[in-house]
Amino acid sequence: MILSNLRGDAWRIVDVEEPLNEHNDEGRIRFQGISWQARTLEGDVPAGTKVKIKYRDNTTWIVEPVDQIQEPTSQKLKDKN
């Protein structure tokens, strides 16, 4: 098992292409224009969901769901006016 934190890639937000779970590497995410194997640390994540990359285990990305992506503060201020 080779774990990599890849500083520039950790915490990127990506799309789930095929459902993810913690049991196997059959799920897929789209990252940098390429479909990659991925899994979660716990629970199921359906296709179409946004997830955050945590780290890589060999060729599999380990991700966690993003409950809600925060708008940038500048956009929130524009929307209030």
C-alpha positions in Angstrom: 0.0 0.0 0.0 1.4 3.4 -1.1 -0.3 6.4 0.5 0.3 9.8 -1.1 -1.0 13.1 0.2 -0.1 15.0 -3.0 -0.2 18.5 -1.6 -1.5 20.3 -4.6 -4.3 17.7 -5.3 -5.5 17.1 -1.7 -8.8 18.8 -0.9 -9.8 19.4 -4.6 -13.5 19.1 -5.3 -14.4 16.6 -8.0 -17.5 14.9 -9.5 -18.5 11.3 -8.8 -19.0 9.4 -12.1 -19.9 6.0 -10.7 -21.2 5.3 -7.2 -18.6 5.1 -4.5 -18.3 3.0 -1.2 -15.7 2.0 1.3 -15.7 -1.7 0.4 -14.1 -1.7 -3.1 -12.4 0.5 -5.7 -15.2 0.1 -8.4 -16.4 3.7 -8.0 -15.1 6.4 -10.3 -14.4 10.2 -10.1 -13.5 12.7 -12.8 -10.3 14.5 -11.9 -8.1 16.6 -14.3 -10.2 15.3 -17.2 -9.6 11.7 -16.5 -11.8 9.0 -14.9 -10.1 7.5 -11.8 -10.8 4.7 -9.3 -12.0 6.0 -6.0 -13.6 5.0 -2.7 -14.8 6.6 0.5 -13.6 6.1 4.0 -17.2 5.3 5.0 -20.6 5.2 3.5 -22.0 5.3 0.0 -21.8 8.3 -2.4 -24.0 8.3 -5.5 -23.0 9.4 -9.0 -23.4 13.1 -9.6 -22.2 14.0 -6.1 -19.4 16.4 -5.4 -16.6 15.0 -3.3 -13.3 16.2 -1.8 -10.0 14.4 -2.5 -8.3 13.4 0.8 -5.3 11.3 -0.5 -4.3 8.6 -2.9 -3.8 4.9 -2.1 -1.8 3.5 -5.1 -4.0 4.4 -8.1 -7.2 4.9 -6.1 -8.3 8.3 -4.8 -9.8 8.4 -1.3 -12.5 11.0 -1.1 -15.2 12.3 1.3 -18.6 13.9 0.4 -18.9 17.6 0.2 -22.2 18.5 2.0 -22.4 22.0 0.6 -19.8 24.0 -1.3 -19.5 27.5 0.2 -19.9 30.4 -2.1 -17.0 32.8 -2.1 -17.6 35.8 0.2 -17.4 38.2 -2.7 -20.3 36.4 -4.4 -22.4 36.5 -1.2 -21.9 40.2 -0.9 -23.0 40.8 -4.6 -26.1 38.7 -4.0 -27.1 40.8 -1.0 -27.1 44.0 -3.0 
